[in-house]
């Protein structure tokens, strides 16, 4: 049995040690204010989303050539905002056709409507996928509704973090919280390189099971929205839409001729190329593009 004097001394020493450790420890961060902004940016290190002071997005009406997928994503977002069943969405396909622009514009449109109040867009980076469970736990008890958005999501060889995303989307005992939906954009339909899938098919003991393991991630997305290269007519429609919106004075036939030449030098026609051309025209005219 420890003598009482020794026990008291040990107790005092432990108390002093605990106080010293408390002073050395960094202060606990204040819980994030999820109502601070409509758009937030996830921080994988701090595990708390930070308010976005400026959101780089364009108006929904300016996004042309993808009317069908626009309407589908908008309707899914409205259902989610109204606490109705909604799907995770994977926007995949041709680069520069407005995948990420559509996500941000759809959120802005729905958030501006009466039923969309409290709808938040939270951008996370692919490198922070492993922190998704902690982030979702933080949001689970909130009265807000969150669109978790990952732009240009894909996985390379020997990258096993896609398994963490699978579990976060639909796996686990608790599953995905009802106030969270996941939107992602990618150039790949199955988010993984084709040769990675083919390699699994050729080297695995059971090829079909190996391939199923790789492509089952995309199955977690109830909506697959495909974006394809636009025609010349659609490209010029995008150019006209931007030119009218920003009040550019260039004659239509001259605008089209220059736009086609611009696309030829870029080797592609897309919404991104159209907007880059409009930026060039505005710069030559000494105009600033608002927004």
N, C-alpha and C positions, 0 to 999 in steps of 0.2 A: 504494500500500500504506500502511495506517495505521500510524504509529509505535507501538511497543509501549507507551510511556508513555501516549499518548493512548488507546489501546485499553483499557488497564487503568482509566484514569479514567472512560471511558464505561461500562465494565462495572460499576464501583463505583456510579456515578450511577444506572444502571438498577436495580441491586440495591436501593439506597435507595428509589427510586421504587416498586418492587414491594412493599417492606415497608410503605411509607406507604399504598399502595392497599389492602393486606391489612388494615391497622388500621382504615381507613375503612369497609371493606365490612362489612355486618352479618354476624353469625355464622350459619353454616349451621344451619338447624333440624334437630333430631334426627329421625331417621326415625320415622314414627308407629308406635305399638304397636297393631297391628290386632287383637290379642287382648285389649286392655284392657277392652272392653265388647262385649256382643252387638249393641248398636245404636250407630251412629256418625252424625255429621252432617258432610256435605261442606262444605268451605270453599273457595269458588272462587278466593279470593285466595291462600291459603296452599297450595292444591292438595293438602292433606292432610286426611283426615277426622278430626274430633275426637270423643272419646267422649261419648255422651249420658248425662248424669248422671241424668236422669229421662225415662222414656218414657211419653207420654200414650196409653194404650191400654186396651181393655176385654177381658174374657175372651171366648174364641171362642164359648162356650155362650150368651152374652148377645146375640149377633148373630142376629136372627130374620128370617124372611121372605125369605131369600136362600139357602136350603139348597142348591140345585143349584150355583150359582156358588161357594158356600163350599166344597163338596166338590171341585169341579174345581180350584180354586186350591190347596187343601190337598194334593191328590194331586200336582199339578205341583211344589209346593214340596218335598214329600217325595222325589220323584224327583231333583230337583236336589240336595238334601242328600245323597242316596245316590250321587252322581256318575253318575246315569243321565241320558239325554237329557231336557231340559226346555225349555219355550218361554218367550220373553218374553211378558208378559201385559199387556193393556190393559183396565182396568176402567172402563167408560164408562156414562153414563146419568144418571138422575134424581139431583138433589142431595140430600144428607142421608140416603141409603139405605145408608151403611156401606161405601163403597168403600175409603177409606183405613183405616178401622177394621179391615176384613177383612184387608188386607195386613199390618198390624202384629200382629193377633191370630194369623194363620196362621204368621207367622214365630215368634212366641212359642211357639206350640204345637209346631211342628216342632223348634225349638231346644231344647225341654225333653225331647225324646225322645232315645234313645240314638244313633240314626242321624243326628240333627241337630246333634250337637256340632260346633262350629266354624262354624256357619252365622251369618253376620252380616247385619244390615240397615243399609244406608248410605243415608241420605236426602240427596238433592241437590236444589238449587233450580233452577227453570226458567232463571233468569238465568245459571246456571253450566254450561249445556249445553256451551258451547264448551270447557270444561276436561275434558270426559269422557275424551278420549284419554289425557291425562296421568294422570288418576285410575285408569283401567283398566290403564295400564302399571305403575302402582305396585302394583296388586293381582294382576297376572298371575302373579308368582312365588310368591305366598303359598300356604300349605297350607290356608288358610281358604276358605270358599265365601261369595260375597257376592250379596245381593239389592240391586241399585241401585234405589232407590225415589224416584220423582218424583211429588209430589202436585199435583193440579190442573194438569196439563200441557196447554197449548194455545198456539197461535201466532196472532198478529194480522197484519193487513195489513203488507206490506213487512218482515216479519220472516223473514230467511233462515236463522236459526239452526237451523231444522228440518233443513236439509241436513247440518249437523254431527251431529245425532242419528242420521240415517239411516246415515251412514258409521260412527258408533260402534257401532251395533247389529249390523249385518251386513256393512258394507262394508270396504274396505281389503284389503291383502294378507294380513295376519295374521287378520283377522276378530275376532269377539268372543271373549275368553278363555273357556276351558271352565269356569272357576270363577266366572263372573259371569253373572247373569241380570238382566233389566231389567223391573221392574213399574212401571206408571204408571196414574194415575187421571185422568179427564177427563170433563167434561160433553159433549164432542163425540166422536162416533164416529171421525171422521177427523182430529181434533186441530186442524183448520183451520175458520174460519168458512165457512158454506155460501155466503154471497155472494162470498167470495174465490174459491171453486171455480167458482161460476157466472160470475164476471167473467172468469176464465181461459178458460172455455168460449166466451164470446161475443167475446173480443177476440183470442185467439191465432190464428195462421195455421193451425195444426193443432190444433183444439180437443181432440180425444181425447188427443193426446200431452201437452198442457198439463195436463189434468185428471189423467192418469196420474201426472205428476210430483208433483202436490199430494197425492194420496191414497196414493201408494206408501209414505209414512212409516208409516201404520197397518198396511201389509202386513208390516212388520218384526216385528209382534207375532203370534206363532202362536196365542195365545189372545185372543179377544175375548169378554169377559164383560159382558153387558148387565145393567144395574140399572134397574128400572122402578118407577113409583109404586106404593105399597102400597095394599091395600084397607083398609077400616075394620076388618075382622076381623084382618088382619095387624097393623095399628097397635095395636089393643087387646091383642093377644098380646105385642107388644113392651113395652107399658106394664106388663102383668101380670108379665112376666119381670123387668123392672127392679125393680118393687115387691117381688116375692118375694126377689130377690137382696139388696136393701138393707134388708129387714125393715120396710117401711113398714106402718103399722097401719090405714090407711084402708080402709073396707069396699069390697068389689069393685064394687058397683053405684054407689056414690058416686065411686069412683076412675074408673070408665068414663065417667060423666056429665061429670066435670070434665075428663077427658082429651079427650073429644070437643069440649067447649067450647073448650079450649085450642087444639086443631087448627083449629077454625073461625076463631078470631081470628088464627091464623097463616096461614090460607089454604092449608094443606098438611098432609099426613100422611106422616111419614117416621120413620126410626129416630132422627134428630137431634131432631126435634120431640118424640118420645116421651121421650127422655132429658132434654130441657130442661124438660118438664112434671114429670118425676120430681124434678129438682133444685128446682123450685118447691115441690112437696109436701114434700120433705125440709126445705127452708128454713122452711116454715110450721110444721113439727113440731119444729123446733130440732134436727134430726138432721144429722150429717155423713156424706157419702158417702165411704167408704173407697176407696182405689185411685186 
